[in-house]
Amino acid sequence: MSARYTATRTSLRTAGIMLIFTVVFTAVMSQTYRVTQPAIEASQVQEKMRLINEVLTPGSFNNELLADHVDIGPTPELGLDRGGRIYRARRDGEPVALILEAVARDGYAGRIQLVVAVGADGRLGGVRAVSHSETPGLGDYIDPKKDRDKTRPWIAQFAGIAFSDVAPERWKVKRDGGAFDYRIGATISARAVTHATSRALAYATRHGRELFEAPTGTRL
């Protein structure tokens, strides 16, 4: 038997083994995905509702909120380069609030992703930082779970505020001549969230009627 024949046979056998391994591995991964996907989706739904219940008063709406939404394309006002989704809270069919995704691009360590609830009356229901990379122990107080003041977390100051209370030009931290508190040594994080919240409130105020009236699933 020639060395060339032996090498060819070895190569074919190795290729066959790799093919079988690939097929089996793909089948196992596919089955694992099918088994775990419902649990993953349920977890994602639970996390979304947890955030929504933090920015909206529980019981203030009775529609199937996660099924009542519109999608928007790239929206610079909200810092959304690829667009996003806006959920609509209703009670007995009447508008209650919009829940918007927003991004503050100018955080100390980069992008700060937010969820902002704006009531049909033009008042903020609440704001939460969904993800960020702000400095631990310094700028991360924008997340109420990491804020040392558990009685009144920094981000809670936005709840219930409307432009009729604080004019648009006053949506700045006090260090910049605005109306909102900040923490000494971590102004940039507070400034970024305050500006992004103002832009989200302005967007919801300007487009509220259109957003509430659009058919579910519409891309605006």
N, C-alpha and C positions, 0 to 999 in steps of 0.2 A: 504494500500500500504506500503510495507516494506521500511525501510530506505535504504537497499541495492539496491532495485529496483530503488528508486528515485535517488540515487547517480549514478547508471549506466546510467539511462536515461539522467541525467544532463551532464555526461561525454561525451555521444554520441552526444548530442546536441551541446556541446562546440566544439567537434572535427569536427562536420559538419560545424559549423560556421567558424572555422579556415580554413577548406578545401575550402569553398566557397570564403573566403577572399583571400586565397593564389592564387586560380584560377583567380579571378578577378584582383588581383594586378599584377600577371604575365602577363595577357592579356594587361593590361594598359601599363605596362613597355615595353612590346614587341611592342605595337603600337607606343609608344613614341619614341622608338629606331628607328623604321622604318621611322618615320616622321623626326626625327632630324639627322639621320645618313648622309644624303646627305649634309646638312649644315656643319656638323662636318668635313666631308671629304674635302669639298670645302675650309674650313678654314685651314686645315692642308696643302693642296696644296698651298694655298696663302702664308702661312708662309714659306714653303720651298722655294718658288720662291722669296720671299722677301730676304731671306738669300743669295740665289744664286746670285741675282742681286746686292748684296752688295760686293760679292767677285769676280764677273765677270763683265766686261763692258757690259751694256745693248746693245743689237744689235750685239754683237760679235758672237752670235750663232743663228741658225734659225731652229734647230731640236726641236722635242718635248722632251725636256730634261728629264723630270721626267719619261718618258717611255723608255728612253735609259739608261740602267743601268746594272751593274753586281753586284752580291752578293759575299761576301768573308766570309770565315769561321773565327774562332778565329785568330786574327792577333796581336801578341804582339807588333810588330813595331808601330802599330797605337793605342795601348792601348785598343784594342777591345777584350774583353774576350769572347763575344758571336758572334763575326763577325759583319758585317755591310754592307752598300750599297755604291757603288761608281757610281755617275752619270757621263755621258759623254756628253760634249758640242761639237757640230759640226756645221760647216757652209758649206752648200752645200755638205754635206757628208764628208768633211775633218775634221780631229781632231782639236779641239780648246783647250779644257781643260778638266781635270778630277776634280770632286768635291768629296772630301773624307771626311768621318767622322773620327775624331780622338779624343783621350782622353789623357789629361795630368793627370796622377794619383797622382802627387806630388805637387798639389796646397797647399796653406797654410791651407785651410779648406777642403781639399779632392780633388775629381775629378773635372776636368774642361773639359767640352765637347766642341769640336771645329768643325768647318767646314772649310776646307782648299781647295782652288782652285789652281791647278797647271797646267800651260799652256803646250801645246804640245811642246813648245820650252824650257821647263824646268824651267820656271820662275813662281814664285808665283803670282797668280792673286789677292789673298787677304786671310785674315784669320779673322774669327769671333768666339767669345765665344758664344756658344749656351746656355749653362747653367753652373752655378758655385755657390759656397757658400763663395766666398772670402769676406773679411771684408769690409762692406759698408764704403765708404769714404776713404779707404786705398788701398786694393788690388783689388777692383772691377773696377779699371781703365782699366783692360783688356777688358772690354766691352765698346765700343765707346759711347754708349748711356749714360754711367755713368762717362766717362772721362771728366774732367773739361776743358781740352784743346780740344775745338770743331774744331779749325782750323786744327790741325794735331794730331788726337788721337794717343795714344801710339801704338796701334796695327797696325796702317797704315804703320809703318816703314818696314813691311815685303813685302808689295806689290811691285812687279817688281823685287824682288831679286832672284838670282840663285846661285848655288854653284860656278859658274864661277866668281861671284862677291865677295862672302864670302865663303871661304873654310869650309868644314864640321867641322873642329876642332875649328873654330871661331864662331860657332853658340852657343854663350853664351852671357850673359849680360856683360856689361863692367866691372862690379865689379869683375867678375870671369876671366877677361882677354879677353873677347870676343868683338864682334862688335856691340852689340845691347844695346839700351838705357833701362833704368829702372827708377823707381821712388824711391827715398830715403824713407826708412821705409817700403817698400813693395817689396823687392827683390824676395821673394819666388814665388809670383804669376807670375812675369815677367819671372823668370828662368824656371818655369814649362811650360809656353806657348811657350817660345823660343825653348826649347828642343823638345817639341811635334811637333812644326812646322817643325823643322829640320828633324825629323824622318818621317813625312808625305811627305816632299819634296823628301827625299831619296827613300821612298817606291814608289812614283809615277814615279820618274826618272828611277828606276830599273825595274819596271813592266809596264811602260806606254804602250809600244807596245802591250803587251799581253792583257792589260785591254781594249784598244781601239778596238782590233780585235775580242775579244770574242763575241759570239752571245748574243743578248739582253736577259736578264733573266738568264744567265749562273751563276752557283755558282762555284767560283774558290777555 
